[in-house]
Amino acid sequence: MDMRKLVGRNFGRLRKQKGFTQEKFAEASGFTQQYISGLENGRRNPTIVTLFELATTLGVSHIDLVLPDDESRSERSKSSKKK
C-alpha cells in the first residue's frame, strides 16, 4: 500500500466533503495550492505534524487521513493473493 497515495485520496475526498476547493483550503491552511495538488496526487510525503495541521483545518482527526479506503483494501487483497 502506497501511503502517499492513500493520504492523498483521503485528503481529497475529505476536502471536497467539507466544501473546500484546493485554493480555498490553501488560503485557510497556509499551505500552497501546489502543495495540496501534489499531496492529492500522491507526490508528497507529509510529516505527522503536517497531517495534524491538514486534519485540523478540515475539522477531522489526523487518523482519518491514514485510514485504509476501498482502493487500498483492494490493493492489499490483490497483493496477498500473489504470495
N, C-alpha and C positions, 0 to 999 in steps of 0.2 A: 504494500500500500504506500503510495506516494503522499506523504503528509502535506507537502506543499500544495498539491492539487486538492486534497481533501479540505484543507483550511480555506483555500480559495473558493471552492464550491460552496462550503458552508457560509463563508462570509458573504458571498454574492447573493445567496438565497436570503439570508437574514437582512442584508442591506435593503434588498427590494421589498421584503415583507414590511420593513419599518418605513418604507416610502422615501428612502434616500436615493438620489442619483449619485453617481460617483463624485460629481462636482460638489453637490451639497454635503456629502459625507466628508469630503476633503476640507471644506470650509468649517464644518462642525468639529472635526477631529484634529486639524493641524497637519495631517498627512497630505501629501500631494496627490493629485488625481492620477499622476503617473504611477505612484507607489500603489495606489488602490487598484489600478488596472493590472499591474504586474502581480499583485497578490492574487487577484481573482483568476488570473491566467496560470497560476502555479509557478511563477518565475521568482517569487520572493520566499525567503525563509525567515519568517518573523520570529523574534525572540519572545520569550514568555511575557516580558514587560509590554511588548508591542501587542501581543494577543490580548492582554488585560486592558490596554488602552482602547483597542478597537472594540472590544466587547462592552466596555463601559460606555462608549459613545453610542453604541447600538442599544444599550439598555438590556443586555443579556449577560449570561455567565460566560467567562472565558472558556469553560468546558464545552459550551455549545459550538465553539469553533473547531473543536477536535473530535467531536462525536462521529463515529462512523455513519455514513449515509448509505443509501441503497446501492449506489455505484461502487463504493469501497467494499461493501459486503459481497457484491457480485465479483469484484476483482479477487477478493480473498478466497471465495469459493472456487473460482477457476484455477488459482494457483495451487490450492490444496489438492485438487483433482489430478494435477500434473505430477505430484510427488508419488 
